Amino acid sequence: MAKFILVRLLGTIPVLLGVSILVFSMVRLVPGDPIDMMFSNLAPPSP
């Protein structure tokens, strides 16, 4: 049972690393700057 838990915990490391890289890349690739959008006249009004 301990071996199973250890294998599962070690298997989460590459998954978390991959998800982190994917999310970071997506945030960096989105065009524009969120702050510029918030303060521009083209931004939709905040609710």
N, C-alpha and C positions, 0 to 999 in steps of 0.2 A: 504494500500500500504506500509506503514511504517513497519507493522508487517511482511509482506512478505519479505521485504529487510532485516529486522533483522534476520528472520529465515534463510534466505540464507547466510547471513554473518556468523552466528553462526554455520551453517553447514559446512562452509569451514575450520573451525578450526580442526576438526578431520581428514579431508582429507589432509590438509597440514602437520599435524603431522604424519600421516601414510606414506605419500610420503617421508617426511624427513627421517623417520626411515628406509624405504625401500632402499633409495638411499645410506644412510650412511652404512647400512648393506652390500649392494652390493659392495661398495668401499672397505670395510674392508675385505670381503671374497675373493676378486680377488687375486690370487697367485702372488707373486713377488712384487717388488718395482719399480715404474715407473722411479725413478732416476737411479737405477741400470740398468734398460733396456736401458736408454738413453746413458749411458756411457760404456756399455759392447760392446764387439766386435760382439756379436750376433745380436745386434739391426739393423734393416734395416736402410739404409742411409736416412738422412733427405732430403726432397725435396728442 
